[in-house]
Amino acid sequence: FPIDITFKSTNPFGWPQIVLSVYGPDFFGHDVVRGYGAVHVPLVPGRHKRTIAMFVPESTSRLQQLTSWFTGRRPEFTDPKVVAQGEGREVTRVRSQGFVTVSFNVM
């Protein structure tokens, strides 16, 4: 989807990121998370293509996995800052879930 955004900054520290949350139906038709990913917006003018590795949070026990499968409520992040900052994610169990390619046209 095309997104048109204008940013102005004197310092690239904390430069904006695009956080992706991909959802889709499961076997029972429940809308579940298919992947999360984030990428920094390029600073240099021109056309840029970035590949974002997507990941999905996992249940920590077999009982939680079984319960989430039956109820259709899979583990997911409630705050997008968790994906963007990465702070505290080292203790979160996640599984790789593919890639998304994003194309930027920076002026």
C-alpha positions as CSV (number, residue, x, y, z in Angstrom):
1,F,0.0,0.0,0.0
2,P,1.4,3.4,-0.9
3,I,2.1,5.6,2.2
4,D,2.9,9.3,1.8
5,I,4.6,10.8,4.9
6,T,6.8,13.9,5.4
7,F,9.4,14.0,8.2
8,K,11.8,16.8,9.1
9,S,14.6,16.4,11.6
10,T,18.0,17.8,12.4
11,N,19.2,14.6,14.1
12,P,18.8,11.0,12.8
13,F,18.8,9.5,16.3
14,G,15.6,7.7,16.9
15,W,14.7,8.0,13.2
16,P,11.2,6.7,12.4
17,Q,10.6,3.1,11.9
18,I,7.9,1.2,10.1
19,V,6.4,-1.5,12.3
20,L,4.5,-4.2,10.5
21,S,1.8,-6.4,12.1
22,V,0.5,-9.0,9.7
23,Y,-2.8,-10.8,10.5
24,G,-4.6,-13.6,8.8
25,P,-7.2,-16.4,9.3
26,D,-6.2,-19.7,10.9
27,F,-7.7,-23.1,10.3
28,F,-10.9,-22.2,12.2
29,G,-11.3,-18.8,10.6
30,H,-10.0,-16.8,13.6
31,D,-8.0,-13.7,12.8
32,V,-4.6,-14.4,14.3
33,V,-1.2,-12.7,14.1
34,R,1.0,-14.0,11.3
35,G,4.1,-11.9,12.0
36,Y,5.7,-8.8,13.4
37,G,8.7,-6.9,12.0
38,A,10.3,-3.4,11.9
39,V,12.7,-1.5,9.7
40,H,14.2,2.0,9.9
41,V,13.2,4.5,7.2
42,P,16.3,5.2,5.0
43,L,18.0,8.6,5.3
44,V,19.5,8.8,1.8
45,P,17.3,10.1,-1.1
46,G,16.5,7.5,-3.8
47,R,14.8,4.2,-4.1
48,H,15.5,1.6,-1.4
49,K,14.3,-1.9,-1.0
50,R,14.4,-3.5,2.5
51,T,13.6,-7.1,3.4
52,I,12.1,-7.4,6.9
53,A,12.4,-10.7,8.8
54,M,9.0,-11.4,10.4
55,F,8.5,-13.2,13.8
56,V,5.7,-14.5,15.9
57,P,5.5,-14.8,19.7
58,E,5.1,-18.3,21.0
59,S,3.5,-19.8,24.0
60,T,5.9,-20.9,26.8
61,S,4.3,-24.2,27.7
62,R,2.4,-27.1,25.9
63,L,-0.7,-26.4,27.9
64,Q,-0.7,-22.7,26.8
65,Q,-0.2,-23.8,23.2
66,L,-3.1,-26.3,23.4
67,T,-5.4,-23.7,25.0
68,S,-4.5,-21.0,22.5
69,W,-5.1,-23.4,19.6
70,F,-8.6,-24.3,20.8
71,T,-9.7,-20.8,21.8
72,G,-8.1,-19.1,18.7
73,R,-6.3,-16.6,21.0
74,R,-2.7,-16.8,20.0
75,P,0.1,-14.9,21.9
76,E,0.5,-11.4,20.5
77,F,2.1,-8.0,21.5
78,T,-0.3,-5.4,22.7
79,D,2.2,-2.5,22.3
80,P,3.9,-1.9,19.0
81,K,6.9,-0.3,20.9
82,V,7.9,-3.9,21.8
83,V,8.6,-4.6,18.1
84,A,10.3,-1.2,17.4
85,Q,12.6,-1.0,20.4
86,G,13.5,-4.6,21.1
87,E,13.9,-3.8,24.8
88,G,12.9,-6.8,26.8
89,R,12.5,-9.0,23.7
90,E,15.4,-11.2,24.7
91,V,13.2,-13.0,27.2
92,T,10.3,-13.4,24.8
93,R,10.0,-16.7,22.9
94,V,9.5,-16.1,19.2
95,R,9.6,-18.1,16.0
96,S,10.7,-16.9,12.5
97,Q,7.7,-16.5,10.2
98,G,9.1,-15.4,6.8
99,F,10.0,-12.1,5.2
100,V,8.3,-9.0,3.8
101,T,9.9,-6.8,1.2
102,V,9.2,-3.0,1.4
103,S,10.2,-0.4,-1.2
104,F,11.0,3.2,-0.1
105,N,11.1,6.2,-2.4
106,V,12.9,8.9,-0.4
107,M,13.1,12.5,-1.6
